[in-house]
């Protein structure tokens, strides 16, 4: 549920802040005042494309901040956990900035978030139907999603199963296609793979070998310098008169000789004894190191040659030895498949057939539940349409078979007729704009309480309605508000009067520039606003009385 929306420097909005609660909120105002900009701001905050044209002229950036209560949205909280996004006291803080220079940034819970991640969160938080979004009903490809949403968890589970089986079947088909393509070029490909396998196996690279050899090469190239420094250090430690080991040993021996006079000296002598042991051990290791130094030119040439061999392999097959070995494994596997191509093709054909049978079975189960529930869904939507002053309307779900994909094997399309005696035809071909709006609202009412999205936003979906139909739609919206947080932009007084919270969007001038203000109306201001919506700018006692009656 959206708790608060703050918009700065977006088009003609310099700054606006709206607090939203549960239930029904309406936004009204004159055409061009900026009502739809508030919806644009919400869309922007939830991951829609950012256009620099939205930045208010003269401002470096436009900013939208949204605070969302996710206490009743466990799926969203789980998404946030997966993305590492903090949720404080069940509140999710989202910020979207659009810079005038063209870039945009998204922050969720104070952390930079990719737009794709923000958009995925947005789809789980808000279902928005703009002035043209109800046109989605005109695309039959989307009808199956409405039916599955109404069916609920059983359809979701079966659809996931179909998607998994389809993925397996597609993987098997791709493998078979790749193998058959390989067969056409088999001989040439086999020769190439044999050469690559032989070259890598002959070189026998080891993981991390280059790093080891480069360290060895550095020692070989600098043996004289290393020997000189090492021997000098060894001489200072153990060889020369007055060396470090002798001096420290004498000091320890002297202190040990007086220890019997003062036992507290033991704590002083102990670290010196440990230092002497460490010094002797270090000198021993250094002596071994100097003895192993070898300036053999043959070894130097051998290491350089080996590095050249590994460099050629990396240039051909991968950026390091690990990648070269991965290429070797892949080449060996492909070579094995090609050398046993006939047997591999038979096995893959069996895999494809088995996967297709599993997909057909899963799709049939999904089809069965869709057909079982489609009639009930159609009757329910039809009932809602009758409540929306479409007494003779008929609505049904037509399901035809089609090749299975990740969504099933059904071509789902809504069929409709608004007038008695007419045959039912595809909704997309015969419904008017006003009818489409009412069908959408009827479906949303039918879906009430089933969908997981907590917030519904309607941007002037009441276009083309009036009179009894408008009043009925207002009542339906009020019913929806019992199940969702509902935000509606409307020009209809019937709808505005039903809302629990009313904001007016108004346009004015400040310092010679147009600005949009968002004002939350009290009871008397609501009366005046609804009277204006009824009668125009000139308020009359009759329009005011009518507005009070609508609000009563």
C-alpha positions in Angstrom: 0.0 0.0 0.0 1.3 3.4 -1.0 1.7 5.5 2.2 3.3 8.7 0.8 4.2 10.2 -2.6 6.5 13.2 -3.0 7.2 14.7 -6.4 9.7 17.5 -7.2 10.4 19.3 -10.4 8.4 16.9 -12.6 7.0 18.8 -15.6 4.8 21.6 -14.2 4.9 20.2 -10.6 7.5 22.1 -8.6 6.8 20.1 -5.4 3.8 18.1 -4.3 3.3 15.6 -1.4 0.3 13.3 -1.1 -0.4 11.0 1.9 -2.5 8.0 0.9 -4.3 5.6 3.2 -6.3 2.4 2.7 -9.6 2.5 0.8 -10.8 4.9 -1.9 -8.9 8.0 -2.9 -9.9 10.2 -5.8 -8.0 12.9 -7.6 -10.0 15.6 -9.5 -9.2 18.8 -11.3 -9.5 20.6 -14.6 -8.1 19.2 -17.7 -4.4 20.0 -18.0 -4.0 20.7 -14.3 -1.5 17.8 -13.9 -3.7 14.9 -12.6 -2.1 12.3 -14.8 1.4 13.6 -13.9 0.8 12.2 -10.4 0.2 8.8 -12.0 3.3 9.3 -14.2 5.3 10.0 -11.0 4.1 6.7 -9.5 5.0 4.8 -12.7 8.4 6.4 -12.8 9.1 5.4 -9.2 8.1 1.8 -10.0 10.5 1.4 -12.9 8.9 2.8 -16.0 11.0 4.4 -18.7 12.5 7.8 -17.7 12.2 10.6 -20.2 14.3 13.8 -19.8 11.2 15.8 -21.1 9.7 15.1 -17.6 12.3 17.3 -15.9 10.9 20.7 -15.1 12.5 23.4 -17.3 15.5 25.0 -15.5 15.8 22.2 -13.0 18.8 19.8 -12.9 16.7 16.8 -12.1 13.2 15.5 -11.3 12.8 13.4 -8.1 10.0 11.0 -7.0 10.0 9.5 -3.6 7.5 6.8 -2.6 6.9 5.1 0.8 5.1 1.8 0.6 3.8 -0.3 3.4 4.5 -4.0 2.6 3.2 -5.5 5.9 0.5 -7.3 3.9 2.7 -8.2 0.9 4.9 -11.2 1.9 5.9 -11.8 -1.8 7.3 -8.3 -2.0 9.2 -8.7 1.3 10.7 -12.0 -0.1 11.7 -10.2 -3.3 13.4 -7.5 -1.2 15.3 -10.2 0.7 16.5 -11.8 -2.5 17.7 -8.5 -3.8 19.3 -7.5 -0.5 17.0 -4.5 0.0 16.3 -3.5 3.6 12.7 -3.1 4.7 12.4 -0.9 7.8 9.3 -1.5 10.0 7.5 -3.0 7.0 8.1 0.2 5.0 9.9 0.2 1.7 11.5 3.5 0.6 11.8 4.1 -3.2 13.5 7.0 -4.9 13.8 7.7 -8.6 15.8 10.6 -10.0 15.8 11.7 -13.6 18.6 14.1 -14.6 18.1 16.7 -17.2 21.3 15.5 -18.9 19.6 12.2 -19.6 20.6 9.7 -16.9 18.3 8.3 -14.2 19.0 6.5 -10.9 16.9 4.2 -8.7 17.3 3.6 -5.0 15.3 1.1 -3.0 15.9 1.1 0.7 18.7 3.5 0.1 20.5 1.1 -2.2 21.1 1.5 -5.9 18.9 -0.9 -7.7 18.7 -1.8 -11.4 15.6 -0.5 -13.2 14.6 -4.1 -14.1 14.6 -5.1 -10.4 12.5 -2.0 -9.5 10.1 -2.8 -12.3 9.6 -6.3 -11.0 8.9 -4.9 -7.5 6.5 -2.4 -9.1 4.4 -5.2 -10.8 3.9 -6.8 -7.4 2.9 -3.6 -5.7 0.6 -1.6 -8.1 -1.8 -2.5 -10.9 -2.3 0.7 -12.9 -4.9 1.2 -15.6 -4.5 4.5 -17.4 -6.6 6.2 -20.0 -5.3 3.8 -22.6 -4.3 0.8 -20.4 -7.8 -0.7 -20.6 -6.9 -1.3 -24.3 -5.0 -4.3 -23.0 -8.3 -6.1 -23.1 -8.3 -5.6 -26.9 -5.3 -7.9 -27.1 -6.5 -11.5 -26.9 -3.0 -12.7 -26.1 -3.4 -11.2 -22.6 -6.8 -12.7 -21.8 -5.4 -15.9 -20.5 -3.6 -14.0 -17.7 -6.9 -12.6 -16.5 -8.5 -16.0 -16.4 -5.5 -17.6 -14.6 -5.4 -14.7 -12.1 -9.1 -15.4 -11.2 -8.5 -19.2 -10.9 -5.6 -18.4 -8.5 -3.1 -20.8 -7.0 -4.2 -24.0 -8.9 -3.6 -22.3 -12.2 -0.3 -20.7 -11.0 1.0 -24.1 -9.9 -0.1 -25.9 -13.1 1.3 -23.0 -15.2 4.7 -23.3 -13.5 4.7 -27.0 -14.2 3.9 -26.4 -17.9 6.7 -23.7 -18.0 9.2 -26.2 -16.5 8.2 -29.0 -18.9 8.3 -26.6 -21.9 11.9 -25.6 -20.9 12.9 -29.2 -20.8 11.3 -29.9 -24.2 12.9 -26.8 -25.7 16.3 -27.8 -24.4 16.0 -31.3 -25.9 14.9 -29.8 -29.3 17.8 -27.4 -29.3 20.2 -30.2 -28.5 18.8 -32.3 -31.3 18.9 -29.4 -33.8 22.5 -28.6 -32.8 23.5 -32.3 -33.2 21.9 -32.4 -36.7 23.6 -29.2 -37.7 26.8 -30.7 -36.4 26.3 -33.8 -38.6 26.1 -31.7 -41.7 29.6 -30.3 -41.0 30.7 -33.4 -39.1 33.9 -34.3 -40.8 35.3 -30.7 -40.8 34.2 -30.2 -37.2 35.7 -33.5 -36.1 39.1 -32.6 -37.6 39.0 -29.2 -35.9 38.1 -30.7 -32.5 40.7 -33.4 -32.7 43.4 -30.8 -33.5 42.2 -28.7 -30.5 42.1 -31.6 -28.1 45.5 -32.9 -29.2 47.1 -29.4 -28.9 45.8 -28.8 -25.4 46.4 -32.4 -24.2 50.0 -32.3 -25.6 50.7 -29.0 -23.8 49.0 -30.3 -20.6 48.3 -27.0 -18.9 47.7 -26.9 -15.2 45.4 -24.5 -13.4 47.4 -21.5 -12.2 50.5 -22.6 -14.0 51.2 -19.2 -15.6 51.3 -17.4 -12.3 53.7 -20.0 -10.9 56.0 -19.8 -13.9 56.1 -16.0 -13.9 57.2 -16.1 -10.3 59.9 -18.6 -11.2 61.0 -16.5 -14.2 61.3 -13.5 -12.0 63.7 -15.4 -9.7 65.7 -16.8 -12.6 66.2 -13.4 -14.2 67.3 -11.8 -10.9 69.3 -14.7 -9.3 72.5 -12.6 -9.0 70.7 -9.8 -7.2 68.7 -12.1 -5.0 71.9 -14.1 -4.1 73.9 -10.9 -3.3 71.1 -9.6 -1.0 70.4 -12.9 0.6 74.1 -13.7 1.4 74.6 -10.2 2.8 71.7 -10.7 5.1 72.9 -14.2 6.1 76.3 -12.8 6.8 74.9 -10.1 9.1 72.7 -12.6 10.9 75.1 -15.5 11.5 78.5 -15.3 9.7 80.4 -12.2 10.5 82.0 -11.2 13.8 79.5 -9.5 16.0 76.6 -11.0 14.0 73.0 -10.6 15.2 72.7 -14.2 16.4 75.8 -13.9 18.5 74.9 -10.5 20.0 71.4 -11.5 20.9 72.7 -14.9 22.2 75.2 -13.1 24.5 72.4 -10.8 25.7 70.1 -13.7 26.6 73.0 -15.6 28.2 73.9 -12.6 30.4 70.3 -12.1 31.6 69.9 -15.9 32.2 73.0 -15.6 34.5 71.3 -13.1 36.8 67.9 -14.7 36.7 68.5 -16.3 40.1 68.8 -12.9 41.7 65.4 -11.6 40.4 62.7 -14.0 39.2 60.7 -11.2 37.7 63.4 -11.1 34.9 61.9 -14.2 33.5 59.1 -12.2 31.8 61.8 -10.0 30.3 64.0 -12.8 29.1 61.2 -15.0 27.6 60.4 -12.8 24.5 64.2 -12.3 23.9 64.7 -16.1 24.0 61.8 -16.5 21.5 63.3 -13.8 19.3 66.7 -15.7 19.4 65.0 -18.9 18.3 63.1 -17.1 15.6 66.3 -15.4 14.4 68.1 -18.7 14.3 65.2 -20.4 12.4 65.0 -17.5 9.9 68.7 -17.7 9.3 68.5 -21.4 8.7 65.7 -20.9 6.2 67.6 -18.0 4.5 70.7 -20.3 4.2 68.5 -23.0 2.5 67.1 -20.3 0.1 70.5 -19.1 -0.9 71.7 -22.7 -1.6 68.7 -23.3 -3.9 69.3 -20.2 -6.0 70.3 -21.3 -9.5 71.2 -19.1 -12.4 71.0 -22.0 -15.0 70.4 -20.4 -18.4 68.9 -23.7 -19.6 66.2 -23.5 -16.9 65.5 -19.9 -17.8 65.0 -20.8 -21.5 62.8 -23.7 -20.5 60.5 -21.5 -18.4 60.3 -18.8 -21.1 59.4 -21.5 -23.7 56.7 -22.9 -21.5 55.2 -19.5 -20.9 55.1 -19.0 -24.7 53.2 -22.3 -25.1 50.6 -21.3 -22.5 50.2 -17.8 -24.0 49.4 -19.4 -27.4 46.8 -21.6 -25.7 45.2 -18.7 -23.9 45.0 -16.6 -27.1 43.1 -19.4 -28.8 41.0 -21.0 -26.1 40.6 -18.8 -23.0 41.9 -16.0 -20.8 43.6 -18.4 -18.3 44.5 -22.1 -17.8 41.1 -22.8 -16.2 39.3 -21.5 -19.3 41.6 -23.5 -21.6 40.8 -26.7 -19.6 37.0 -25.9 -19.8 37.4 -25.6 -23.5 39.2 -28.9 -23.6 36.4 -30.6 -21.7 33.7 -29.1 -24.0 35.6 -30.1 -27.1 36.1 -33.7 -25.8 32.4 -33.9 -25.1 31.3 -32.6 -28.5 33.9 -34.8 -30.2 32.5 -37.8 -28.4 29.0 -36.9 -29.5 30.0 -36.5 -33.1 32.0 -39.7 -33.2 28.9 -41.5 -31.9 26.5 -39.3 -33.9 24.0 -41.9 -34.9 23.5 -43.2 -31.4 23.4 -39.7 -30.0 20.7 -38.7 -32.5 18.5 -41.7 -31.5 19.0 -40.8 -27.8 18.1 -37.2 -28.3 15.0 -38.1 -30.4 13.9 -40.2 -27.5 14.5 -37.3 -25.1 12.5 -35.0 -27.3 9.6 -37.4 -27.5 9.6 -38.0 -23.8 9.8 -34.3 -23.0 6.9 -33.6 -25.5 4.7 -36.2 -23.8 5.4 -34.7 -20.4 4.6 -31.2 -21.8 1.3 -32.4 -23.4 0.2 -34.0 -20.1 1.0 -30.9 -18.1 -0.7 -28.6 -20.7 -3.8 -30.9 -20.7 -4.1 -30.5 -16.9 -3.9 -26.7 -17.2 -6.4 -26.8 -20.0 -8.8 -28.9 -17.9 -8.9 -26.4 -15.0 -9.2 -23.4 -17.3 -12.2 -25.0 -19.1 -13.7 -26.0 -15.7 -13.4 -22.5 -14.3 -14.0 -20.4 -17.5 -17.8 -20.7 -17.4 -18.0 -19.7 -13.7 -15.7 -16.7 -14.5 -17.8 -15.7 -17.4 -21.0 -15.8 -15.4 -19.4 -13.7 -12.6 -18.2 -11.0 -15.0 -21.6 -11.0 -16.7 -23.3 -10.5 -13.4 -21.0 -7.5 -12.6 -21.7 -6.1 -16.1 -25.4 -6.2 -15.3 -24.7 -4.2 -12.2 -22.9 -1.7 -14.4 -26.1 -0.9 -16.4 -25.5 -3.5 -19.1 -28.5 -5.6 -18.4 -28.5 -7.4 -21.8 -24.7 -8.0 -22.0 -23.3 -11.4 -22.4 -19.7 -12.4 -21.6 -17.9 -15.7 -22.0 -14.5 -17.2 -22.3 -13.7 -19.0 -25.5 -10.8 -21.6 -25.3 -9.3 -23.2 -28.4 -6.3 -25.5 -28.7 -3.0 -24.2 -30.0 0.6 -25.5 -29.9 1.9 -25.7 -26.4 4.4 -23.2 -25.0 5.4 -22.0 -21.6 1.9 -20.7 -21.0 0.0 -23.8 -22.0 -1.8 -25.1 -25.0 -4.8 -22.8 -25.0 -5.9 -19.8 -27.1 -8.0 -17.9 -24.6 -10.2 -15.1 -25.9 -13.1 -13.2 -24.3 -16.3 -13.0 -26.4 -19.0 -10.5 -25.8 -22.1 -8.9 -26.9 -23.8 -5.8 -25.4 -27.2 -6.0 -27.1 -29.9 -8.6 -26.9 -30.3 -10.8 -30.0 -26.8 -10.3 -31.3 -24.3 -13.1 -31.6 -21.3 -13.2 -29.3 -18.1 -12.1 -31.0 -14.5 -11.4 -29.9 -14.5 -8.6 -27.4 -11.6 -6.8 -29.1 -13.7 -6.4 -32.3 -17.1 -5.1 -31.2 -16.8 -3.4 -27.8 -16.8 0.4 -27.6 -14.5 2.4 -25.4 -17.1 2.8 -22.6 -18.0 -0.9 -22.8 -14.3 -1.9 -22.5 -14.0 0.3 -19.4 -17.0 -1.4 -17.8 -15.7 -4.9 -18.8 -12.4 -4.0 -17.2 -14.1 -2.8 -14.0 -16.3 -5.9 -13.9 -13.3 -8.1 -14.2 -11.4 -6.3 -11.5 -14.5 -6.6 -9.2 -14.6 -10.3 -10.0 -10.9 -10.6 -9.1 -11.3 -8.6 -5.9 -9.4 -10.2 -3.1 -7.8 -12.8 -5.3 -4.9 -10.9 -6.8 -1.8 -10.3 -4.7 -1.3 -6.7 -5.9 -2.3 -4.4 -3.0 -2.9 -1.1 -4.9 -5.1 -0.4 -7.9 -4.9 2.9 -9.8 -7.4 4.0 -12.4 -6.6 7.0 -14.6 -9.9 8.2 -16.2 -11.2 4.7 -17.1 -14.6 6.3 -16.6 -14.2 8.1 -20.0 -17.4 8.0 -22.0 -19.7 7.2 -19.1 -22.4 9.2 -17.5 -25.8 9.1 -15.7 -26.8 5.7 -14.3 -23.7 3.9 -15.7 -21.4 6.5 -13.9 -23.2 6.0 -10.6 -23.0 2.2 -10.9 -19.3 2.4 -11.7 -18.8 4.6 -8.7 -20.5 2.0 -6.5 -18.4 -0.7 -8.0 -15.2 1.2 -7.3 -16.3 1.7 -3.7 -16.7 -2.1 -3.5 -13.2 -2.6 -4.9 -11.8 -0.3 -2.2 -12.9 -2.9 0.4 -10.3 -5.2 -1.0 -7.5 -2.9 -2.4 -6.0 0.5 -1.9 -7.8 2.3 -4.7 -6.6 5.5 -6.4 -8.8 7.0 -9.1 -8.5 10.0 -11.4 -11.9 11.1 -12.5 -14.0 13.9 -14.0 -17.3 12.3 -12.7 -18.9 13.8 -9.6 -20.6 10.4 -9.0 -17.2 8.8 -8.5 -15.7 11.6 -6.6 -18.5 11.6 -4.1 -17.9 7.9 -3.3 -14.3 8.4 -2.3 -13.1 8.4 1.3 -10.3 10.8 0.6 -10.4 13.6 -2.0 -7.5 15.6 -3.5 -7.9 18.4 -6.0 -5.1 19.0 -8.6 -5.0 22.7 -9.5 -2.8 24.8 -11.7 -1.6 28.3 -10.8 1.3 30.7 -11.3 4.2 31.5 -9.0 6.7 34.2 -10.1 5.3 34.1 -13.6 5.6 30.3 -13.9 2.9 27.7 -14.1 2.9 25.3 -11.1 0.6 22.4 -10.1 -0.6 22.1 -6.5 -2.2 19.1 -4.8 -4.7 20.0 -2.1 -6.5 17.6 0.2 -10.1 18.7 0.5 -12.0 19.1 3.7 -15.8 18.4 3.8 -16.8 21.9 2.7 -14.2 22.0 0.0 -15.4 18.7 -1.3 -18.9 20.1 -1.6 -17.6 22.9 -3.7 -15.4 20.7 -5.9 -18.3 18.3 -6.6 -20.6 21.2 -7.3 -18.1 22.5 -9.8 -17.9 19.1 -11.4 -21.7 19.1 -11.7 -22.3 22.7 -12.9 -19.0 24.1 -14.0 -17.1 27.1 -12.6 -20.3 29.0 -11.6 -21.6 27.5 -8.4 -25.2 27.7 -7.6 -27.3 26.9 -4.6 -28.8 24.0 -6.5 -25.4 22.5 -7.5 -24.1 22.9 -3.9 -27.3 21.3 -2.5 -26.9 18.4 -5.1 -23.3 18.0 -4.1 -24.2 17.8 -0.4 -26.8 15.2 -1.1 -24.3 13.1 -3.1 -21.8 13.2 -0.2 -24.4 12.4 2.5 
